[in-house]
Amino acid sequence: MAGAVTIPAVGEQCYFGLNMDKCHLFDETTEHNIFYQ
Protein backbone atom coordinates (compact mmCIF):
# COMPACT_ATOMS: atom_id res chain seq x y z
CA MET A 1 0.00 0.00 0.00
CA ALA A 2 1.94 2.98 -1.24
CA GLY A 3 -0.17 6.13 -1.01
CA ALA A 4 -3.63 6.80 -2.33
CA VAL A 5 -3.01 10.20 -3.86
CA THR A 6 -4.00 11.69 -7.22
CA ILE A 7 -6.05 8.74 -8.43
CA PRO A 8 -8.56 8.74 -11.31
CA ALA A 9 -12.30 8.29 -10.82
CA VAL A 10 -12.01 4.55 -11.37
CA GLY A 11 -9.10 4.50 -8.97
CA GLU A 12 -11.27 6.07 -6.29
CA GLN A 13 -13.55 3.05 -6.40
CA CYS A 14 -10.54 0.86 -5.76
CA TYR A 15 -9.47 3.14 -2.91
CA PHE A 16 -12.82 2.71 -1.22
CA GLY A 17 -12.67 -1.01 -1.89
CA LEU A 18 -15.75 -1.00 -4.10
CA ASN A 19 -14.14 -2.57 -7.17
CA MET A 20 -10.94 -4.29 -6.19
CA ASP A 21 -10.83 -6.39 -9.37
CA LYS A 22 -11.38 -3.41 -11.66
CA CYS A 23 -8.79 -1.50 -9.68
CA HIS A 24 -6.17 -4.19 -10.33
CA LEU A 25 -6.82 -4.14 -14.06
CA PHE A 26 -7.10 -0.36 -14.16
CA ASP A 27 -3.81 0.08 -12.32
CA GLU A 28 -1.87 -2.23 -14.62
CA THR A 29 -2.90 0.02 -17.51
CA THR A 30 -2.46 3.46 -15.97
CA GLU A 31 0.13 2.60 -13.32
CA HIS A 32 -2.02 4.46 -10.82
CA ASN A 33 -2.33 1.49 -8.52
CA ILE A 34 -2.57 2.00 -4.78
CA PHE A 35 -3.29 -1.47 -3.44
CA TYR A 36 -1.04 -3.38 -5.83
CA GLN A 37 2.02 -1.13 -5.77
ABEGO torsion letter per residue (X at the ends): XBBBBGBBAAAAAAAAGABAAAAAAAAAAAGABAAAX
